[in-house]
Amino acid sequence: MKIWMMTGGSSGLRTQLMPVALDITSPQMIEAAVQRIGTHFNTIDGLINNAGYGYRAAIEEGEDATIDTLFQTNFFGPMRLIRQVLPIMRKQKSGVIINISSAAAVNTFPGFGYYGASNCALEGASSALAKECAPLGIRVLVVEPGAFRTDFSGRSLTQSACVIEDYAATAGLRRIEHDHTHGTQMGDPQKGAALILEAALSADAWEVVEQSEAQLHEEMARWLKKSRATAFSSEK
């Protein structure tokens, strides 16, 4: 995982990256990584929680240990990381936290219930966090990407060892052996990353929890065209 850094300077805004080895499920590694980053830069202005992976299983097929690891990676780990960076952001009275969720948090398909639930948890916590941090000058954004041409449907996708035939026509259709989407997804990761950075730097970016329902739909409409533009294009 990489902790994203953004700092200002006389030449204007610039982005700085400091790669740090980090197991998002390890509280000790999280604490050490944030201390190292904070000491090196003397600031942490931006955090993007992008760690996560998929798990395919009908709810009944789920395995306790595997589900626990999934939530440790997709939810509890990011929450620990947020708790570590917040003291720094509170002190400087600024910062932006971006939590990468998934469209599965809005509409979860059969066989993706546990993955969707981990993202629902992330979004629920983000909603409260944004309200808590807004008066402190800290912004919290949630990104719900669709299908991007990353490794998500490749090595980052897991599934239950348990297979119950009664779910063959529902959750079973989404098992890895039936999924041929890897490498053909519409979304271009580079364009998606650029759009996320634009949202992070935009003063009027969509902040999920600070909008009423009507305002929320208005903000979503404003970003819809830009979101669609993240698809791969044959044009050079």
Backbone torsions as a table, in degrees:
resi	resn	phi	psi	omega
1	MET	NA	149.6	175.7
2	LYS	-119.3	136.6	174.3
3	ILE	-93.1	120.8	-175.5
4	TRP	-80.9	133.4	-179.1
5	MET	-121.7	144.3	176.2
6	MET	-136.6	126.0	-179.2
7	THR	-133.2	161.5	178.0
8	GLY	-105.0	162.7	179.4
9	GLY	-161.8	177.7	-177.2
10	SER	-64.0	-25.0	-179.5
11	SER	-89.9	7.6	180.0
12	GLY	103.1	-175.9	-176.7
13	LEU	-67.1	136.4	178.1
14	ARG	-139.4	153.6	-179.5
15	THR	-104.5	134.7	178.1
16	GLN	-125.6	135.4	178.4
17	LEU	-118.7	138.0	175.1
18	MET	-130.5	99.3	-179.9
19	PRO	-64.6	131.9	179.4
20	VAL	-134.6	127.7	176.9
21	ALA	-66.4	129.6	-174.8
22	LEU	-153.2	126.5	169.9
23	ASP	-93.8	111.4	-173.7
24	ILE	-64.6	-15.3	178.4
25	THR	-90.9	0.0	-177.7
26	SER	-104.9	109.1	177.8
27	PRO	-57.8	-36.6	-178.6
28	GLN	-66.5	-42.1	-180.0
29	MET	-69.5	-34.8	177.5
30	ILE	-62.9	-48.2	-179.8
31	GLU	-61.2	-43.4	-178.9
32	ALA	-65.8	-40.3	-178.7
33	ALA	-65.2	-44.4	-179.1
34	VAL	-67.1	-39.1	177.2
35	GLN	-62.0	-41.7	-179.5
36	ARG	-65.0	-45.3	180.0
37	ILE	-64.2	-47.6	-178.4
38	GLY	-61.6	-39.1	179.6
39	THR	-68.9	-40.8	-177.1
40	HIS	-68.0	-46.0	-174.9
41	PHE	-98.1	-15.4	-176.3
42	ASN	63.2	18.2	178.4
43	THR	-167.7	154.0	167.5
44	ILE	-135.7	105.0	-174.7
45	ASP	-95.4	-22.3	-177.8
46	GLY	-145.6	140.2	175.5
47	LEU	-133.5	126.6	174.3
48	ILE	-114.6	113.6	176.6
49	ASN	-86.9	99.0	-176.3
50	ASN	-114.6	-2.2	-179.9
51	ALA	-68.2	137.6	178.6
52	GLY	165.4	162.1	177.2
53	TYR	-154.9	168.9	-177.1
54	GLY	-99.9	153.5	178.1
55	TYR	-140.2	122.3	-176.7
56	ARG	-108.8	123.7	-179.8
57	ALA	-171.9	143.1	166.5
58	ALA	-64.6	155.0	-177.8
59	ILE	-54.5	-43.6	-179.8
60	GLU	-66.7	-26.9	-178.2
61	GLU	-80.8	-8.5	-175.2
62	GLY	-62.2	145.6	-178.9
63	GLU	-113.1	130.1	-171.3
64	ASP	-52.9	-51.6	-175.9
65	ALA	-63.8	-39.9	-178.9
66	THR	-68.8	-40.4	177.8
67	ILE	-64.0	-40.6	178.6
68	ASP	-61.1	-44.7	178.9
69	THR	-63.8	-39.1	177.9
70	LEU	-58.9	-48.4	-179.2
71	PHE	-71.0	-32.7	175.8
72	GLN	-61.7	-36.4	-178.2
73	THR	-81.2	-48.0	-171.9
74	ASN	-85.0	-20.5	-176.2
75	PHE	-129.6	-61.3	-173.5
76	PHE	-64.5	-39.1	177.9
77	GLY	-60.5	-52.5	176.6
78	PRO	-57.3	-36.6	178.5
79	MET	-65.4	-39.7	176.9
80	ARG	-62.6	-42.8	-179.1
81	LEU	-64.0	-41.1	177.5
82	ILE	-61.2	-44.2	-179.2
83	ARG	-62.2	-29.7	179.5
84	GLN	-76.3	-35.5	-177.0
85	VAL	-85.3	-21.7	-175.6
86	LEU	-60.2	-41.0	178.5
87	PRO	-57.6	-36.5	178.7
88	ILE	-68.9	-45.5	-179.8
89	MET	-66.2	-37.0	178.8
90	ARG	-64.7	-39.1	-179.2
91	LYS	-65.3	-39.7	-179.1
92	GLN	-87.9	-6.2	178.4
93	LYS	56.9	38.6	177.7
94	SER	-165.0	163.1	177.4
95	GLY	145.7	163.5	176.8
96	VAL	-137.2	133.1	177.4
97	ILE	-116.6	123.8	179.8
98	ILE	-117.2	119.1	178.2
99	ASN	-103.6	119.9	179.5
100	ILE	-83.8	112.4	178.9
101	SER	-102.7	-135.7	-179.4
102	SER	-163.4	154.5	172.9
103	ALA	-61.0	-19.7	178.3
104	ALA	-66.3	-16.0	176.6
105	ALA	-74.7	-21.3	-179.6
106	VAL	-92.5	-43.4	-179.3
107	ASN	-140.3	100.8	-176.0
108	THR	-92.5	125.8	-177.8
109	PHE	-84.5	159.6	175.3
110	PRO	-54.7	137.7	179.7
111	GLY	89.6	-7.7	-178.8
112	PHE	-121.9	21.3	-174.4
113	GLY	-60.7	-44.6	-178.0
114	TYR	-70.7	-40.0	176.7
115	TYR	-62.9	-45.8	178.3
116	GLY	-60.9	-40.1	180.0
117	ALA	-63.5	-38.4	179.1
118	SER	-64.0	-34.5	177.6
119	ASN	-76.6	-35.0	174.1
120	CYS	-60.3	-41.1	177.8
121	ALA	-62.5	-42.8	179.5
122	LEU	-61.8	-42.4	-178.7
123	GLU	-71.2	-37.3	177.9
124	GLY	-62.5	-44.0	178.5
125	ALA	-66.6	-37.3	179.3
126	SER	-63.7	-36.2	179.7
127	SER	-61.4	-47.2	177.9
128	ALA	-67.3	-42.0	-177.3
129	LEU	-59.7	-42.1	-178.3
130	ALA	-63.7	-39.1	177.8
131	LYS	-66.5	-38.1	-179.3
132	GLU	-69.7	-35.1	-171.0
133	CYS	-95.7	-17.8	-177.6
134	ALA	-54.6	-45.2	179.4
135	PRO	-67.2	-13.0	-177.6
136	LEU	-96.3	2.5	179.9
137	GLY	84.4	13.7	-178.4
138	ILE	-109.5	125.7	-179.6
139	ARG	-97.5	145.5	177.6
140	VAL	-127.3	124.7	179.9
141	LEU	-123.3	149.4	175.1
142	VAL	-118.0	132.9	177.1
143	VAL	-112.9	129.5	179.1
144	GLU	-115.7	79.8	-178.2
145	PRO	-71.9	150.4	171.7
146	GLY	-88.5	-137.9	-177.1
147	ALA	-86.4	110.6	175.4
148	PHE	-111.8	152.3	-175.3
149	ARG	-80.6	68.4	176.2
150	THR	-111.7	-164.2	178.9
151	ASP	-90.7	9.9	-175.4
152	PHE	-58.7	-41.8	180.0
153	SER	-89.8	5.6	177.4
154	GLY	-104.8	-114.9	-176.1
155	ARG	-69.2	-16.1	-179.0
156	SER	-89.0	4.9	-178.5
157	LEU	-108.0	128.5	179.1
158	THR	-122.7	172.4	177.7
159	GLN	-155.4	165.5	-178.1
160	SER	-72.2	146.6	174.4
161	ALA	-75.8	-24.9	179.5
162	CYS	-78.3	130.5	178.2
163	VAL	-127.8	119.9	178.1
164	ILE	-109.0	117.0	-171.7
165	GLU	-61.2	-25.9	180.0
166	ASP	-63.3	-16.9	179.2
167	TYR	-101.7	12.7	-176.0
168	ALA	-59.4	-35.7	-175.9
169	ALA	-86.3	-4.8	179.2
170	THR	-120.9	-91.0	-179.7
171	ALA	-62.0	-32.2	-177.4
172	GLY	-61.7	-28.3	-179.3
173	LEU	-67.8	-17.9	-177.6
174	ARG	-102.9	10.9	175.7
175	ARG	-67.9	155.4	-172.4
176	ILE	-55.2	-38.9	-177.2
177	GLU	-66.4	-14.8	178.6
178	HIS	-103.9	0.4	-176.6
179	ASP	-100.9	119.8	-179.4
180	HIS	-120.3	26.5	-176.1
181	THR	-87.3	-16.6	-175.3
182	HIS	-57.6	125.5	179.1
183	GLY	87.8	-1.3	-179.7
184	THR	-121.6	5.5	-178.0
185	GLN	-61.6	151.4	-176.1
186	MET	-72.8	-33.9	-170.9
187	GLY	-74.2	136.5	176.2
188	ASP	-94.6	114.8	-176.4
189	PRO	-57.7	-36.6	-179.0
190	GLN	-66.3	-41.3	177.9
191	LYS	-68.0	-38.2	178.4
192	GLY	-63.1	-43.1	179.6
193	ALA	-64.1	-39.2	178.9
194	ALA	-64.0	-38.6	179.4
195	LEU	-68.3	-38.7	177.2
196	ILE	-62.6	-41.9	178.4
197	LEU	-64.0	-39.8	177.4
198	GLU	-61.0	-42.0	178.7
199	ALA	-64.7	-38.4	-179.5
200	ALA	-64.7	-34.5	-176.9
201	LEU	-90.7	-8.9	-176.4
202	SER	-85.9	127.5	-179.6
203	ALA	-68.7	-23.5	-178.0
204	ASP	-110.9	25.7	179.3
205	ALA	-62.4	157.2	-179.2
206	TRP	-66.2	110.9	175.0
207	GLU	-106.8	107.1	-165.9
208	VAL	-49.6	-48.1	-168.6
209	VAL	-87.9	-4.1	-177.1
210	GLU	-99.4	8.8	-176.6
211	GLN	-116.0	143.8	169.7
212	SER	-73.8	171.3	-177.3
213	GLU	-59.7	-42.8	-179.7
214	ALA	-65.6	-44.2	178.7
215	GLN	-63.7	-37.0	-179.1
216	LEU	-61.3	-46.4	178.9
217	HIS	-64.1	-36.2	177.9
218	GLU	-64.4	-43.6	178.7
219	GLU	-65.5	-40.7	178.9
220	MET	-61.1	-41.2	-179.8
221	ALA	-63.2	-36.4	-179.9
222	ARG	-64.5	-33.4	-177.3
223	TRP	-93.5	-6.8	-175.3
224	LEU	-61.1	-48.6	-178.4
225	LYS	-60.8	-42.4	179.7
226	LYS	-65.8	-38.3	179.6
227	SER	-63.9	-42.7	179.1
228	ARG	-64.8	-26.9	-179.0
229	ALA	-73.8	-4.2	178.5
230	THR	-82.5	-0.6	179.3
231	ALA	-70.5	154.4	175.1
232	PHE	-60.7	144.9	179.5
233	SER	-132.1	143.9	178.1
234	SER	-81.3	-11.8	-179.5
235	GLU	-76.8	138.1	179.1
236	LYS	-95.5	NA	NA
